[in-house]
Amino acid sequence: MVNIAVASPSFCRNEELRQELLALQQVVVFNEAGVDFSEDGLADFLQRSSAEVAIIGREIISAALLERCPQLRYIAKYGVGLDGIAGEALGRHKVGLGWTPGVNKRAVCELVLGFMLMHFRNMASANTLLKRGIWHKEGGSSLAGKVAGIVGFGAIGGELASCLQSWGLELLYHDCLDRSAEARASGAKAVALLELYKHADIISFHLPLGPSTYQFYGLREIAATNPRALVINTARGEIVDFDAVCQAVLEKRLGGFAADVFPEEPMLIPPKYCGDNFYFTPHIGGNSREAVLAMGRAAIHWVQTYLGLRPLPCGSFSKQ
């Protein structure tokens, strides 16, 4: 029997995932309090659970935590971001990692499309006005013919390009890797960052968070951006300078700002950023019912693999 600790509150709230994990007939301890663990809280939880395996979502796995939890041998990732996991420390402590990239990519893309429609078709403002009894018939402009710039052309960025292809947009992208093979199917064109910022009507960020992408989009980049552009961040909050982008919208140096992720979460949005051309959601991009099940089942799959219950697939897995 293997002790499994489930830290992610989202996983723990889903009864279907709970039952599928319990069906493995191991010792499972859930985060029943539904709290977002601090590093100390997570270490205490893993220690109390005597966890050999942990299912984690946005929790931080640091070198210090691994020092405190020597019984931990394996982490199954619920979700796709690895920015909170100290990869080098995993190797030193001989802790394996199971991770499936892009498992929630369609759900995130759907939210990006929603932001685009709210802004350009005036859906958000029309809804607000009509609920106030104001019949203001202004349908905005179509997405067809606009230029979409995708910054980061991995699983989610590539999926977004595929979704937009049939909508008649011109697609530009920038990535530090050669993504020409992936881009060929959607007709997306690789360009330099400043060219993308200059020409895009829509700029959507799909980058991992790391030292090279922290505050990736700030004052310098805003100054180089098409002033009509809608900037969308559904990746990580720290990738953009939140206040600088919001201020640029207020001063009409940008057309709009949509964000599902924030520098601190949960975040209370300042009233001055609650007007037209601001579109905010509380990190729900990968949180559709279908995406939750897909992410949870991916984590369970890696637990099964660790337990030797199914053959090891090719991909993002290492058992030290």
C-alpha positions, 0 to 999 in steps of 0.5 A, spaced: 500 500 500 502 506 498 500 513 501 497 518 497 496 525 499 492 530 494 493 537 496 489 540 490 483 543 493 480 543 486 481 535 485 479 534 492 472 538 491 470 533 485 467 527 487 468 523 481 475 524 481 476 522 488 472 515 487 477 514 481 483 515 485 480 511 491 479 505 486 486 504 486 485 501 493 491 505 496 491 509 502 489 516 500 488 523 504 485 528 501 485 536 503 478 536 506 479 543 509 479 545 501 485 550 503 490 553 498 496 551 502 502 555 504 509 552 503 509 550 511 502 548 510 503 543 505 509 540 508 505 539 514 500 536 510 505 531 506 508 529 513 502 528 517 500 523 511 506 520 510 505 521 503 510 517 498 506 520 492 503 527 492 497 530 487 499 537 487 496 543 483 498 550 484 502 548 490 509 550 491 514 544 491 521 547 493 527 544 495 526 546 502 519 542 502 523 536 499 528 536 505 522 536 510 519 530 506 524 525 505 518 520 504 516 523 498 518 519 492 513 522 486 509 528 484 503 527 480 501 534 477 494 536 476 494 542 471 500 544 466 504 549 469 511 547 472 513 554 475 512 552 482 516 546 482 523 546 483 526 541 478 533 540 479 531 539 487 527 533 484 533 530 481 537 531 487 532 528 492 530 522 487 523 524 486 519 523 480 514 527 476 508 525 472 506 531 468 501 531 461 502 538 458 496 541 454 491 537 458 486 543 459 488 547 452 481 547 449 478 550 456 483 556 456 482 557 449 475 558 449 476 563 455 481 567 450 475 567 445 470 569 450 475 575 452 475 577 444 468 577 443 466 581 449 471 586 447 470 587 440 463 585 439 461 589 445 458 583 449 460 585 456 458 593 455 451 591 452 450 586 457 451 591 463 447 597 460 441 592 458 441 590 465 440 597 467 435 598 462 439 602 457 438 599 450 444 601 446 445 598 440 452 598 438 454 591 435 462 593 435 466 590 430 468 583 427 474 579 429 474 577 421 480 581 418 483 582 425 490 580 426 491 576 432 498 575 435 500 569 440 506 570 444 508 563 446 506 557 441 506 551 445 500 547 446 495 552 448 498 557 443 498 552 438 491 550 440 488 557 440 491 558 432 487 552 430 481 555 433 482 562 430 484 559 423 477 559 421 475 565 424 478 569 418 484 572 422 491 573 420 495 570 425 502 572 428 506 568 433 513 569 437 516 563 440 523 562 443 523 555 439 522 553 432 515 552 432 514 552 424 512 545 424 506 546 428 504 553 425 504 550 418 497 547 419 494 554 422 498 558 417 500 562 423 507 566 421 513 567 426 515 574 427 519 578 432 516 580 438 516 588 437 513 586 430 507 582 433 506 588 438 506 593 433 501 590 428 496 585 432 489 587 434 489 582 439 495 580 443 495 573 447 500 571 452 501 563 453 508 563 456 511 559 462 513 563 468 520 563 469 526 568 470 526 570 463 518 571 462 517 575 469 514 582 467 515 580 460 510 585 458 511 592 461 512 599 459 517 598 454 513 593 450 506 597 451 510 603 448 511 599 442 504 596 442 498 598 437 494 602 441 488 599 439 490 592 441 486 588 446 492 585 451 490 578 454 493 574 459 491 567 461 498 564 463 501 567 469 499 573 472 507 575 473 508 575 466 505 582 465 506 588 469 499 589 471 498 596 473 502 598 467 497 595 462 491 597 466 494 604 466 495 604 459 488 602 458 486 608 462 490 613 458 488 610 451 495 607 450 492 600 449 485 598 447 483 593 452 486 588 457 483 581 459 486 577 465 484 570 468 491 570 472 494 576 477 500 577 480 497 575 487 491 570 487 486 571 490 486 579 488 481 584 489 481 589 483 482 596 484 475 600 482 479 604 477 480 598 473 473 596 473 470 600 467 469 599 460 475 595 456 477 591 462 475 584 463 477 580 469 475 572 471 478 569 477 483 564 474 477 559 471 481 558 464 482 551 465 477 550 470 471 548 466 468 541 468 471 537 463 478 540 464 478 539 471 476 531 469 481 531 464 487 534 469 485 530 474 485 523 470 492 525 467 494 526 475 491 519 476 494 516 470 501 518 473 499 515 479 497 509 476 504 509 472 508 510 478 504 504 482 506 499 476 498 499 474 499 500 466 505 501 462 510 507 462 508 511 456 512 516 452 512 523 454 513 527 461 515 522 466 521 520 470 522 515 476 528 516 479 
